[in-house]
Amino acid sequence: MQENSNIPVCTPEQAAAHFRLEGKFLDAVRYGSGHINDTYLVRTETDRGVRLYILQRVNGYVFKEPWKVMENIAGVTGYLREFLLANGGDPDRECLTLVKTTDGGDYFISEDGKYWRVFLFIVDSVSYDKVESPEQFYTCGVAFGNFQYLLRGYPAEKLHETIPNFHNTPDRFRQLTEAIAENKAGRLAEVGAEIAFCREREEFAGLFERARAEGKLPLRVTHNDTKLNNILFDKASGAPVCVIDLDTIMPGYAINDFGDSIRFGATTAAEDEADLSKVHFDLSLFEIYAKGFIEGAKGGLTEGEISRMPEAAIMMTFECGMRFLADYLNGDVYFRTSRERHNLDRARNQFKLVRDMEESLPAMHAVIEKYAK
């Protein structure tokens, strides 16, 4: 459906006027390195100096029902705020804080149909796009483990599933099977080995769903995008301050958040490295992150979760590889590519990591047992 060109586009300044910002509006400039939402740093002038806010226009293409995203964020941040206040924390710094609209809402819908929201800016903090040291990867584990600890009492079933079946690995296998059957891009003949690799692991793909059905894997509040740059660190001390980018907050498995961090962080090469001789699973980085995650969770994980953490690393890597392979078969319609066979290179990269992790599985379990005592 085409947008009505007669409806004026809402500017950041116009959107900001609909929120309870302290002081006089000064300006709004593009901010950050995110690729989904449009983000602006807003400055206002007050009697106590300049105040900073983060203003965002939610991407309505990625998030088809933005109100569900906003209800999830409002519920989780409100819960975190009360928890931190009750336990001597600083909610304005340790969790995202939504600024209310002038009519008391959590978001503003402009005339052109866009959803806008404002967060308090967390001062004296910094984020990083790449892991710069093993110690930083450990700190990342502490932050996301603590995120689970803080939200262990939140009823996950109250959250909207804003992206259905996002980490449902059997459903990802089903989507791959459909891509194989349809062969839209005519590439089936060149991926026989990769398809065989996936079919050999079809039963494994259902491991967590079976555990959930048996009551051995609880539903949790999950972040679903546990990258380093979704953590703010204190500029002075380097300690983690706040987990951000809560758009993909949904019900899920805590260990999938753990596994996805291992997938991107405990590897010797970039996700799209085509030379598989450079792609290896790094057990030492797995250990560093696992130590941090378990410490951050502060005993809040169940035995069923802890015992499946190594498999979660394999599961998330396998799932991601299947998604890359399915997209390659479909003609590269989902993931952005910059070269021929880019998605196939990504898939092969992930499957190489899966093999490495499978060979290292006993050692991975030994690591978890070491820190879970």
MARGU-785847 format. One record per residue: residue in one letter; x, y, z of N, C-alpha, C in turn. Coordinates in pm, whole numbers, padded with zeros to 5 digits, always signed. Example, Ala and Ser with C-alpha at 12.3 -4.5 7.8 and 13.67 -1.06 7.14 Angstrom:
residues 2
A+01319-00569+00780+01230-00450+00780+01320-00330+00780;S+01285-00225+00708+01367-00106+00714+01290+00003+00787;
END
This chain:
residues 373
M+00085-00119+00000+00000+00000+00000+00088+00124+00000;Q+00063+00218-00092+00144+00336-00101+00102+00439+00003;E+00200+00516+00049+00171+00619+00145+00105+00737+00074;N+00019+00808+00145-00048+00926+00091+00052+01041+00089;S+00089+01084-00032+00191+01189-00046+00141+01324+00001;N+00009+01337+00020-00046+01464+00066-00031+01484+00217;I+00001+01377+00289+00019+01388+00434+00161+01435+00462;P+00178+01543+00535+00313+01594+00561+00395+01497+00646;V+00525+01488+00616+00616+01404+00692+00650+01474+00823;C+00640+01401+00932+00669+01457+01064+00819+01470+01083;T+00865+01587+01123+01007+01607+01149+01040+01569+01293;P+01168+01543+01323+01207+01513+01462+01165+01623+01559;E+01181+01750+01519+01143+01859+01608+00993+01856+01636;Q+00913+01830+01533+00768+01823+01552+00730+01706+01643;A+00798+01592+01625+00769+01476+01709+00809+01504+01853;A+00924+01565+01874+00972+01594+02009+00876+01682+02087;A+00803+01767+02016+00709+01857+02082+00593+01781+02149;H+00575+01655+02114+00467+01575+02171+00509+01496+02294;F+00631+01521+02343+00681+01450+02461+00711+01549+02574;R+00709+01498+02695+00733+01580+02813+00883+01598+02836;L+00944+01676+02750+01086+01704+02761+01106+01826+02851;E+01209+01819+02931+01239+01931+03021+01315+02039+02943;G+01269+02163+02954+01340+02274+02894+01296+02306+02752;K+01373+02393+02689+01344+02441+02554+01420+02359+02450;F+01350+02314+02349+01411+02235+02241+01521+02315+02173;L+01638+02252+02158+01750+02314+02088+01769+02254+01949;D+01790+02120+01944+01809+02055+01814+01795+01904+01827;A+01790+01839+01712+01785+01693+01704+01875+01650+01589;V+01978+01571+01620+02072+01528+01516+02079+01375+01512;R+02108+01324+01395+02121+01179+01378+02223+01124+01475;Y+02193+01002+01527+02279+00949+01633+02292+00798+01622;G+02412+00746+01652+02433+00602+01662+02458+00534+01529;S+02476+00400+01538+02511+00320+01420+02403+00217+01386;G+02285+00232+01445+02177+00135+01419+02126+00143+01277;H+02078+00030+01226+02031+00023+01088+01879+00003+01076;I+01809-00008+01187+01666-00038+01180+01581+00087+01201;N+01588+00146+01318+01510+00265+01348+01589+00392+01316;D+01517+00503+01298+01582+00633+01281+01600+00694+01419;T+01725+00720+01457+01758+00764+01593+01818+00903+01591;Y+01773+00986+01687+01819+01124+01697+01858+01154+01842;L+01962+01235+01858+01999+01288+01988+01935+01426+01999;V+01847+01441+02098+01776+01567+02119+01840+01642+02235;R+01862+01771+02216+01913+01856+02323+01808+01960+02360;T+01791+01979+02490+01704+02086+02538+01782+02172+02636;E+01741+02297+02645+01807+02390+02737+01721+02410+02860;T+01780+02384+02978+01708+02399+03103+01785+02494+03195;D+01726+02529+03309+01792+02616+03407+01918+02551+03463;R+01924+02415+03454+02037+02341+03509+02136+02297+03401;G+02120+02350+03281+02209+02315+03172+02136+02238+03062;V+02214+02180+02972+02157+02108+02858+02114+01968+02900;R+01994+01927+02861+01942+01792+02885+01945+01713+02755;L+01975+01585+02763+01985+01499+02645+01879+01389+02646;Y+01825+01361+02527+01726+01256+02511+01755+01179+02381;I+01707+01057+02375+01711+00978+02252+01570+00972+02194;L+01555+01023+02074+01428+01020+02002+01439+00919+01888;Q+01340+00831+01876+01345+00730+01769+01212+00721+01694;R+01225+00704+01564+01110+00672+01479+01119+00522+01451;V+01020+00447+01496+01021+00301+01487+01002+00258+01342;N+01080+00161+01298+01071+00109+01162+00945+00023+01148;G+00846+00077+01079+00718+00007+01062+00724-00106+00962;Y+00831-00111+00881+00844-00223+00787+00893-00348+00860;V+00992-00330+00947+01046-00443+01023+00947-00486+01131;F+00889-00389+01198+00794-00418+01306+00653-00381+01259;K+00580-00481+01214+00449-00459+01152+00346-00405+01250;E+00363-00438+01378+00271-00390+01481+00351-00319+01590;P+00391-00196+01564+00479-00125+01659+00421-00111+01799;W+00291-00107+01810+00230-00093+01942+00263-00213+02031;K+00278-00331+01971+00317-00448+02049+00461-00435+02099;V+00547-00385+02012+00686-00361+02053+00689-00265+02171;M+00609-00159+02161+00609-00058+02266+00547-00109+02395;E+00447-00191+02388+00389-00250+02509+00491-00339+02579;N+00565-00416+02502+00671-00501+02560+00776-00416+02631;I+00823-00311+02563+00927-00226+02620+00877-00156+02745;A+00755-00103+02740+00700-00032+02855+00686-00126+02975;G+00640-00248+02950+00622-00344+03059+00753-00384+03124;V+00853-00414+03040+00982-00461+03091+01058-00349+03160;T+01063-00230+03099+01137-00120+03161+01069-00072+03289;G+00936-00077+03293+00865-00040+03415+00897-00137+03529;Y+00902-00265+03495+00937-00368+03594+01080-00348+03644;L+01173-00327+03550+01312-00306+03588+01328-00184+03677;R+01256-00079+03645+01264+00045+03723+01223+00020+03868;E+01112-00050+03889+01065-00079+04024+01162-00170+04097;F+01217-00269+04026+01313-00362+04089+01438-00286+04134;L+01491-00200+04048+01612-00127+04081+01589-00029+04196;L+01475+00038+04197+01443+00130+04306+01434+00056+04439;A+01374-00063+04436+01357-00141+04558+01487-00199+04610;N+01587-00209+04521+01714-00272+04559+01832-00175+04556;G+01804-00046+04565+01909+00053+04577+01982+00085+04449;G+01923+00052+04335+01987+00082+04207+01950+00219+04155;D+02002+00252+04038+01975+00381+03974+01900+00355+03844;P+01767+00358+03846+01690+00322+03727+01710+00416+03609;D+01745+00542+03634+01769+00634+03523+01897+00599+03447;R+01982+00518+03510+02110+00483+03448+02119+00334+03413;E+02056+00250+03493+02073+00105+03478+01965+00039+03393;C+01868+00115+03349+01769+00061+03254+01718+00175+03168;L+01664+00142+03054+01606+00244+02967+01482+00303+03032;T+01464+00433+03016+01348+00501+03074+01271+00571+02963;L+01148+00527+02940+01062+00591+02842+01012+00725+02896;V+01018+00827+02813+00963+00958+02848+00819+00963+02797;K+00728+01004+02883+00586+01006+02847+00557+01115+02743;T+00453+01090+02665+00404+01192+02572+00327+01296+02652;T+00291+01406+02587+00218+01513+02655+00080+01468+02703;D+00027+01363+02642-00102+01311+02687-00088+01184+02772;G+00036+01155+02819+00058+01045+02913+00084+00909+02852;G+00104+00903+02722+00130+00775+02657+00278+00742+02650;D+00308+00623+02598+00448+00579+02585+00504+00605+02446;Y+00417+00642+02352+00463+00670+02216+00365+00767+02150;F+00412+00830+02043+00333+00925+01967+00322+00875+01824;I+00200+00878+01769+00178+00840+01630+00155+00968+01550;S+00247+00997+01459+00235+01120+01380+00130+01103+01271;E+00095+01215+01209-00009+01215+01107+00025+01124+00990;D+00154+01107+00965+00197+01019+00855+00205+00872+00896;G+00153+00841+01016+00142+00702+01060+00266+00644+01123;K+00366+00726+01153+00490+00677+01213+00480+00677+01366;Y+00545+00577+01425+00550+00566+01571+00681+00629+01620;W+00670+00718+01718+00785+00786+01776+00791+00757+01926;R+00912+00752+01980+00930+00732+02123+01055+00809+02168;V+01062+00834+02299+01175+00906+02356+01224+00832+02480;F+01357+00818+02492+01421+00762+02611+01510+00870+02674;L+01527+00862+02805+01629+00943+02869+01766+00900+02814;F+01853+00996+02791+01989+00966+02747+02072+00926+02869;I+02146+00817+02857+02229+00771+02969+02368+00832+02953;V+02397+00929+03038+02521+01007+03025+02643+00926+03072;D+02759+00971+03027+02887+00910+03066+02891+00760+03037;S+02831+00722+02924+02833+00582+02882+02880+00572+02738;V+02922+00454+02699+02973+00432+02565+02938+00291+02520;S+02924+00272+02389+02901+00137+02335+03010+00105+02234;Y+03028-00025+02207+03132-00071+02115+03070-00165+02011;D+03116-00152+01887+03065-00238+01780+03139-00371+01771;K+03263-00376+01820+03342-00499+01813+03406-00528+01948;V+03417-00657+01978+03484-00698+02101+03632-00666+02088;E+03685-00591+02182+03824-00546+02175+03919-00628+02260;S+03865-00711+02350+03951-00793+02435+03870-00906+02496;P+03935-01015+02538+03862-01123+02607+03790-01072+02732;E+03851-00978+02803+03790-00925+02924+03658-00854+02892;Q+03654-00787+02778+03531-00719+02738+03422-00820+02704;F+03462-00932+02644+03365-01037+02612+03309-01098+02741;Y+03395-01114+02841+03351-01159+02973+03248-01060+03031;T+03277-00933+03021+03187-00830+03074+03053-00832+03001;C+03058-00859+02871+02936-00873+02792+02851-00988+02846;G+02916-01099+02880+02845-01213+02940+02782-01177+03072;V+02856-01103+03155+02802-01058+03284+02676-00975+03263;A+02681-00882+03166+02569-00792+03142+02443-00867+03099;F+02457-00959+03004+02339-01030+02956+02293-01136+03057;G+02385-01193+03135+02344-01281+03243+02267-01205+03349;N+02313-01084+03382+02245-01000+03480+02109-00957+03430;F+02098-00936+03299+01969-00902+03239+01868-01012+03268;Q+01911-01138+03257+01824-01250+03292+01789-01249+03440;Y+01888-01220+03523+01865-01216+03668+01762-01110+03705;L+01777-00991+03649+01687-00882+03682+01542-00911+03641;L+01526-00986+03532+01392-01010+03478+01340-01150+03508;R+01405-01220+03600+01365-01359+03627+01223-01369+03681;G+01174-01262+03743+01038-01265+03798+00932-01208+03708;Y+00971-01161+03589+00873-01101+03498+00798-01211+03423;P+00664-01204+03417+00586-01308+03348+00602-01300+03196;A+00687-01386+03143+00720-01382+03001+00598-01400+02913;E+00499-01474+02962+00380-01501+02882+00299-01374+02854;K+00326-01267+02927+00255-01141+02903+00313-01063+02785;L+00429-01102+02739+00493-01032+02629+00432-01073+02495;H+00425-00979+02404+00383-01009+02266+00498-01076+02192;E+00466-01169+02108+00566-01229+02019+00569-01144+01893;T+00651-01041+01894+00649-00942+01787+00703-00995+01654;I+00790-01095+01660+00838-01165+01540+00811-01314+01564;P+00697-01365+01518+00659-01504+01548+00766-01605+01510;N+00788-01701+01600+00882-01813+01576+01024-01766+01545;F+01064-01655+01606+01194-01597+01574+01308-01696+01601;H+01305-01762+01716+01408-01862+01747+01344-02000+01766;N+01249-02031+01680+01190-02164+01676+01267-02244+01571;T+01367-02318+01613+01456-02384+01518+01385-02486+01429;P+01291-02567+01482+01218-02656+01390+01143-02580+01281;D+01092-02461+01314+01022-02382+01211+01122-02327+01110;R+01242-02294+01154+01345-02251+01060+01383-02366+00967;F+01383-02489+01021+01410-02606+00937+01297-02622+00834;R+01173-02599+00880+01059-02607+00787+01074-02505+00674;Q+01114-02383+00709+01132-02279+00608+01242-02317+00508;L+01347-02379+00558+01453-02426+00468+01400-02534+00375;T+01321-02625+00430+01263-02732+00348+01177-02674+00237;E+01101-02570+00268+01019-02504+00165+01108-02439+00059;A+01216-02376+00104+01307-02312+00008+01370-02415-00084;I+01401-02532-00030+01457-02640-00111+01356-02686-00215;A+01231-02705-00172+01127-02753-00262+01097-02652-00373;E+01098-02524-00340+01062-02422-00438+01180-02384-00528;N+01302-02386-00474+01424-02357-00552+01404-02233-00641;K+01360-02125-00580+01322-02005-00656+01435-01947-00738;A+01557-01952-00685+01670-01892-00756+01747-01991-00842;G+01701-02116-00847+01767-02217-00930+01907-02255-00884;R+01928-02251-00753+02062-02275-00699+02075-02409-00626;L+01976-02491-00635+01971-02614-00556+02089-02707-00584;A+02128-02717-00709+02231-02814-00748+02366-02789-00680;E+02394-02665-00640+02526-02634-00584+02532-02643-00432;V+02420-02679-00368+02419-02679-00221+02380-02816-00164;G+02409-02921-00239+02374-03056-00193+02438-03092-00060;A+02565-03057-00043+02636-03091+00080+02578-03017+00199;E+02540-02891+00177+02483-02811+00286+02344-02861+00326;I+02266-02901+00228+02134-02956+00257+02147-03087+00335;A+02239-03171+00294+02261-03297+00365+02304-03270+00510;F+02389-03172+00528+02435-03133+00662+02315-03097+00750;C+02222-03021+00697+02105-02979+00774+02012-03097+00803;R+01990-03180+00704+01899-03294+00723+01952-03392+00827;E+02082-03403+00836+02142-03491+00938+02113-03440+01080;R+02077-03313+01092+02056-03252+01224+01910-03210+01247;E+01820-03268+01170+01678-03233+01186+01626-03267+01326;E+01662-03383+01378+01616-03421+01512+01674-03326+01617;F+01801-03289+01602+01863-03196+01695+01788-03063+01697;A+01738-03020+01583+01669-02890+01573+01552-02881+01670;G+01490-02993+01704+01375-02992+01793+01407-03013+01939;L+01536-03015+01975+01578-03047+02112+01514-02956+02216;F+01517-02826+02194+01467-02733+02294+01314-02732+02301;E+01250-02748+02187+01104-02752+02188+01054-02876+02262;R+01126-02987+02248+01088-03107+02324+01113-03085+02473;A+01224-03021+02508+01253-02994+02649+01148-02902+02708;R+01105-02804+02631+01000-02713+02678+00870-02789+02704;A+00833-02878+02612+00710-02957+02626+00717-03048+02748;E+00838-03091+02784+00856-03179+02900+00873-03102+03030;G+00864-02969+03024+00876-02887+03143+01020-02868+03191;K+01117-02892+03105+01258-02885+03145+01327-02756+03100;L+01253-02672+03028+01312-02548+02978+01208-02437+02994;P+01227-02347+03092+01126-02244+03118+01126-02134+03013;L+01010-02073+02999+00996-01957+02912+01042-01834+02990;R+01128-01754+02928+01185-01637+02994+01163-01512+02908;V+01191-01397+02968+01204-01274+02891+01340-01280+02824;T+01343-01274+02692+01469-01284+02619+01491-01160+02534;H+01617-01123+02518+01653-01003+02444+01653-01028+02294;N+01708-01140+02252+01710-01186+02112+01800-01106+02018;D+01886-01022+02073+01985-00954+01990+02105-00921+02078;T+02168-01025+02131+02270-01008+02235+02408-00979+02176;K+02415-00868+02103+02543-00821+02050+02607-00724+02148;L+02738-00708+02135+02813-00620+02223+02759-00478+02219;N+02721-00430+02098+02680-00290+02088+02541-00263+02144;N+02480-00364+02202+02353-00344+02273+02374-00337+02424;I+02497-00307+02463+02530-00282+02603+02598-00146+02613;L+02555-00065+02709+02625+00059+02739+02721+00034+02854;F+02844+00083+02838+02948+00068+02940+02980+00205+03001;D+03015+00204+03128+03057+00326+03195+03188+00375+03134;K+03193+00503+03098+03312+00558+03033+03436+00549+03121;A+03418+00570+03249+03532+00575+03340+03582+00437+03379;S+03491+00349+03422+03531+00220+03477+03530+00106+03376;G+03453+00121+03266+03437+00013+03169+03337-00092+03211;A+03271-00072+03326+03172-00168+03374+03043-00156+03295;P+02972-00267+03275+02844-00259+03204+02743-00179+03285;V+02669-00092+03218+02571-00007+03285+02429-00050+03254;C+02400-00070+03124+02261-00091+03083+02254-00170+02953;V+02160-00264+02945+02129-00334+02821+02025-00251+02745;I+02053-00226+02618+01964-00140+02538+01909-00217+02418;D+01838-00145+02331+01777-00200+02209+01684-00315+02244;L+01571-00281+02302+01476-00381+02352+01364-00412+02253;D+01380-00376+02127+01274-00397+02029+01238-00545+02010;T+01336-00633+02027+01311-00776+02005+01287-00852+02136;I+01258-00779+02244+01219-00845+02369+01096-00931+02342;M+01107-01059+02376+00996-01153+02352+01006-01269+02450;P+00903-01352+02459+00918-01476+02535+01010-01571+02460;G+01098-01640+02534+01190-01733+02468+01272-01808+02571;Y+01384-01862+02528+01472-01938+02615+01597-01856+02646;A+01628-01844+02774+01745-01766+02816+01872-01818+02750;I+01880-01948+02733+02003-02005+02677+02019-01972+02529;N+01910-01935+02461+01926-01890+02323+01997-01755+02317;D+01970-01667+02414+02045-01542+02423+02193-01571+02445;F+02220-01666+02534+02359-01708+02557+02420-01764+02429;G+02349-01855+02364+02402-01921+02245+02430-01827+02131;D+02344-01726+02115+02366-01633+02004+02490-01547+02028;S+02517-01514+02154+02640-01440+02185+02763-01524+02152;I+02758-01653+02184+02870-01743+02152+02888-01753+02002;R+02777-01760+01930+02781-01773+01784+02863-01661+01720;F+02841-01539+01763+02912-01429+01698+03044-01395+01767;G+03058-01434+01896+03175-01389+01971+03286-01489+01988;A+03255-01618+01993+03358-01720+02019+03405-01784+01889;T+03438-01701+01794+03484-01749+01664+03608-01669+01624;T+03689-01729+01539+03814-01664+01498+03800-01581+01372;A+03680-01575+01316+03663-01505+01188+03528-01434+01184;A+03514-01343+01089+03388-01273+01068+03282-01370+01020;E+03157-01331+01038+03043-01418+01005+03038-01455+00856;D+03095-01371+00771+03088-01398+00626+03223-01434+00566;E+03318-01476+00651+03449-01520+00600+03431-01643+00511;A+03479-01630+00387+03461-01739+00291+03570-01845+00301;D+03685-01809+00353+03796-01904+00368+03775-01981+00499;L+03722-02101+00487+03685-02178+00607+03805-02223+00689;S+03925-02215+00630+04045-02249+00708+04072-02146+00817;K+04007-02030+00806+04022-01924+00906+03911-01928+01011;V+03813-02015+00990+03694-02018+01077+03707-02131+01178;H+03719-02095+01304+03730-02195+01411+03653-02149+01534;F+03598-02244+01606+03535-02216+01734+03644-02200+01838;D+03636-02094+01918+03738-02064+02019+03686-02104+02157;L+03732-02215+02207+03684-02267+02336+03719-02171+02450;S+03832-02105+02440+03872-02013+02549+03776-01895+02558;L+03729-01846+02443+03631-01737+02444+03496-01787+02494;F+03462-01911+02459+03339-01971+02514+03345-01972+02666;E+03460-02011+02720+03475-02019+02865+03465-01881+02929;I+03528-01784+02869+03525-01648+02924+03382-01595+02930;Y+03308-01612+02821+03171-01561+02817+03080-01641+02911;A+03094-01773+02911+03011-01857+02998+03031-01821+03145;K+03155-01797+03183+03185-01755+03321+03109-01627+03355;G+03116-01529+03265+03049-01403+03288+02898-01417+03293;F+02841-01493+03200+02696-01509+03192+02642-01578+03318;I+02709-01684+03362+02666-01757+03481+02679-01669+03605;E+02788-01595+03614+02805-01505+03728+02698-01395+03728;G+02671-01340+03609+02571-01235+03599+02431-01282+03633;A+02401-01408+03602+02269-01464+03631+02246-01490+03779;K+02354-01494+03857+02348-01501+04004+02259-01616+04055;G+02275-01733+03996+02200-01848+04042+02057-01854+03994;G+02020-01765+03904+01880-01759+03859+01844-01856+03749;L+01941-01930+03696+01914-02026+03590+01883-02163+03649;T+01794-02237+03585+01759-02371+03633+01863-02471+03588;E+01860-02589+03648+01953-02695+03608+01931-02733+03463;G+01803-02733+03419+01773-02766+03280+01831-02667+03183;E+01835-02540+03223+01895-02438+03137+02047-02452+03134;I+02106-02462+03250+02252-02470+03260+02307-02590+03183;S+02239-02703+03195+02289-02825+03131+02282-02819+02979;R+02202-02727+02923+02185-02719+02778+02255-02597+02718;M+02335-02526+02796+02403-02408+02742+02497-02441+02626;P+02576-02548+02632+02661-02580+02515+02578-02608+02390;E+02468-02684+02407+02382-02713+02291+02319-02585+02236;A+02296-02486+02324+02238-02359+02278+02332-02287+02182;A+02462-02296+02209+02559-02235+02117+02552-02301+01980;I+02540-02433+01980+02528-02506+01853+02395-02473+01786;M+02287-02471+01865+02154-02448+01810+02144-02314+01740;M+02191-02208+01804+02181-02075+01745+02268-02062+01620;T+02382-02128+01620+02471-02125+01503+02410-02204+01388;F+02356-02319+01420+02289-02402+01319+02168-02329+01261;E+02089-02269+01347+01970-02197+01303+02006-02082+01208;C+02109-02006+01247+02151-01894+01164+02202-01943+01028;G+02276-02052+01028+02323-02109+00902+02208-02151+00813;M+02105-02212+00871+01988-02251+00792+01918-02129+00733;R+01912-02020+00809+01849-01899+00758+01927-01842+00639;F+02060-01841+00650+02142-01794+00538+02123-01883+00414;L+02120-02015+00436+02105-02108+00324+01969-02094+00259;A+01863-02081+00340+01728-02064+00284+01720-01935+00203;D+01782-01829+00253+01778-01702+00180+01855-01712+00050;Y+01964-01786+00050+02039-01807-00074+01953-01879-00177;L+01882-01981-00133+01794-02056-00225+01678-01970-00274;N+01635-01875-00190+01522-01789-00226+01562-01669-00310;G+01693-01653-00333+01739-01542-00417+01788-01421-00340;D+01831-01442-00215+01888-01333-00133+01788-01219-00113;V+01672-01254-00061+01565-01154-00045+01555-01098+00096;Y+01623-01157+00193+01611-01112+00332+01739-01044+00380;F+01849-01117+00378+01975-01061+00426+02043-00980+00315;R+02095-00866+00352+02164-00782+00256+02295-00848+00214;T+02323-00848+00086+02445-00910+00033+02526-00807-00043;S+02658-00832-00052+02745-00739-00123+02834-00810-00224;R+02812-00940-00241+02890-01014-00338+02814-01141-00377;E+02858-01202-00485+02798-01327-00531+02823-01437-00427;R+02721-01517-00401+02727-01627-00305+02755-01581-00161;H+02722-01457-00131+02748-01403+00003+02674-01484+00109;N+02546-01510+00086+02469-01588+00184+02515-01732+00192;L+02562-01787+00082+02614-01924+00086+02744-01928+00167;D+02828-01827+00149+02950-01818+00230+02915-01809+00378;R+02814-01730+00410+02771-01716+00549+02722-01850+00604;A+02642-01920+00525+02589-02049+00570+02703-02148+00594;R+02795-02158+00501+02907-02251+00516+02993-02214+00637;N+03009-02086+00661+03082-02037+00776+03017-02087+00906;Q+02886-02071+00915+02815-02113+01036+02818-02264+01053;F+02806-02337+00944+02808-02483+00953+02948-02534+00993;K+03052-02463+00952+03187-02498+00998+03197-02481+01149;L+03141-02374+01202+03141-02353+01347+03061-02462+01418;V+02949-02502+01360+02868-02610+01419+02952-02736+01433;R+03024-02772+01327+03109-02892+01333+03213-02879+01444;D+03277-02764+01450+03377-02742+01554+03317-02754+01693;M+03200-02695+01712+03133-02700+01843+03093-02842+01879;E+03046-02916+01781+03008-03055+01808+03129-03135+01855;E+03244-03112+01793+03366-03182+01835+03411-03138+01974;S+03379-03014+02009+03421-02959+02138+03315-02974+02247;L+03206-03043+02217+03092-03048+02309+03129-03100+02448;P+03206-03210+02461+03244-03254+02596+03321-03147+02673;A+03412-03079+02605+03490-02973+02670+03400-02856+02708;M+03300-02825+02625+03206-02716+02656+03126-02750+02781;H+03082-02874+02792+03006-02916+02910+03094-02909+03035;A+03219-02943+03020+03312-02935+03133+03327-02792+03183;V+03331-02698+03089+03340-02556+03123+03217-02514+03203;I+03099-02549+03153+02976-02509+03222+02970-02568+03362;E+03006-02694+03374+03005-02760+03506+03102-02690+03602;K+03213-02642+03548+03314-02574+03630+03259-02448+03695;Y+03181-02371+03620+03135-02241+03670+02994-02247+03731;A+02925-02357+03709+02789-02368+03761+02787-02424+03903;K+02902-02461+03957+02908-02521+04092+02875-02416+04198;
END
